[in-house]
Amino acid sequence: MDLLEYSVLRLSAAFFIPFALYMIVKTARRPDTMERYAWGITALSLVALTWLLNGYLNENSQLLVFMWPLFFGFCGLLGPAYYFALVGHRTRNLPLAILHLSPAIFIFTSSLISSFIQPLNQEDFTELFLSSNKIIDLPWSLLGNQMLTVLIFPIHFLGYAAAALARTRDREQFFITLSLGIIVILFSVVYLLPANAERGILYVAVSLLELGLMFLFIRFLEIDSPRIQFERKQKLNIEPQDYPDIEVFLSDESTSHAVFARSKVNLERLASESDIEVMRWRNYLSDENQSFSDLKKRIRIRYAKQLIQEGYLKSYTIDSLAETIGYSSRTSFYSSYKEVTGNSWEGKATGEN
């Protein structure tokens, strides 16, 4: 094998580790718990897929001893994880979730049994690459060998990917799916070929596809803002996640007003005062398509209206009112009042609501 082709494949596979970490961190604030898990599993499945593919093309027997066929189970998770990541919602019930996981569970179970019945070692793979045998014939499985699972893998993934695209109709997702689909198909083709078969341009093609896939994923995640996610869920008629603890806190006016009236209140302090995790507050704000600043203004103006109704302005000034609800000046108060209510403050100085 040419040294350049070998190095490019290794470099491409190595990039998938920081890329997977980036994907997990970038999607860690998604509103729905299952959506976050789906992106995380997608990232890990991509690492398993590319390392298995590149390891076989590079004839890396040490890597294959460690990963094949057990880590092929992650590839069985790629389809459902990719679907729920793109669509952004959870399964309806536990039995349906188990149904989605069943192919991966079958592969994991079969591979685990194989590791005891017919464990593979480095010599097995070294001999394999010197022969015309196929890697799918090496490990035992519940189906006799791994041929059927490798054949079904692209059908399984493309079925989920097509279903996701049919729902979202997102152009960015289409190009990601196209690149990933080609890689999945190439994986099956390579694993069905004899170990000593001439692969030629496959080395460069796989490397370019993998690097292109990472670029497309990063581009998509960078532009997929909370507002875009919110609009996508509205289009798909996905109900927002429930936040009863946050709703109870915000409906308790005496407590929420006291917290938001503090001049230096921030999300971390709000989480501490409300005894609700910062991540949950972030998910709530994302699901509601608003920022912390928007929420703070809304609660403060609600507090101001309550004070006005109670006759606060009959005894105190506008400056005092602004300071009481958390603003340093009446100008900031006027600006927030207009932004929240849609009306200017003019005519409110008499105390009418």
Steps between C-alpha positions, in 0.01 A plus 500: 500500500627847419625686809302814411171311472571323828578829678194680365269225622660501845478879519135496397416240765692696766298815425179320595594491870507881554213529252286262710583697814406823322168351391416378851588833663325705230172311539512464880258791544227369271157525671403133494698239692459234232610747235826557689551124537426454129772746399745340743432149368525628143846641579620173655352297214686715246826431683431125499402505131802696378751314715368161387504610136838671506654227715400236245620706205830560681524131597537605862475162671555642851207739466272235349573254782374763741198623300366223276227384525392637842517869406298429188207513741544877513441504125164336570417802717593751229167488314257565789739740674545703181123513445416628849792744491380663177130498584554603862240305695468186711329167444139469613555214744755251633398203278552715190842609627599135554384423145732768362789363706438132419742471199786646704410280799505193271845589361641577846363174641624297206845661514528451875420130464749481213777643721463193722426232239747610232729777630710671235866595535747704299631195317150432362494841332860480384422175320175646370675782313729247332207298367186542291272435796247756623497669838128425542583128518737535794270556800219266592152653534145395568447503122803285418725788390482878471395513133132570558560770760751675273256478206208634703700782660472754211132413446434550871681834514363640173146411608531711814684779316234518226225511763675791673541695176138432405395669824742792520554571127819678605754571226799502736397163640467360148868559416612353834280195443628457144865498612434274796289265289782457248745422781261240644461335160878501448541337841278209396670469161849493654403249769346269239813503281781244540766626741771512232282666234634806318328808641676768296328836520291395802769628737486858375123494444429387856735760649347785300147387584580481871663843509211643300250339738667661801490840327129463418414392854692791654339748261153365580550507878640853490201643314236284671411765758232460773265710288544271198449195723185658642361575155582145384307350791206728431499388137513137609231556766733377775370596842750682723630321806312564825669700776258486797768594755592816309137591439425465872797721585404771250135494608605563862513876458642589841800267456568558130462877532748508788757301302470696174493836681864456597716726285770238431278197447631254241414147389732337753355702788147426380580129500636523853204699634238284326677170577464407132805398295655752261471249214127469559458876492698514175283226350186685609614825343599320180166322485317830557716671237607778733817619669567545871489874443151468351379298798653747746328795331165319495508415871621847600227675303243264651632603842477867403138460394418332829658784699317761292168324562574506871548878485879514515522816288273690736779500757819448300664624181561327168870482587416315820275261310774428247754435777258276691448265203873484421582786262764764560309776322157592374635495144573126523158446652326697223686303233410162654140605557454588134675183385283273717161673468535655156392836645703797617490611865329830416180544693591245768652744746164555667502135611250356255586155371 
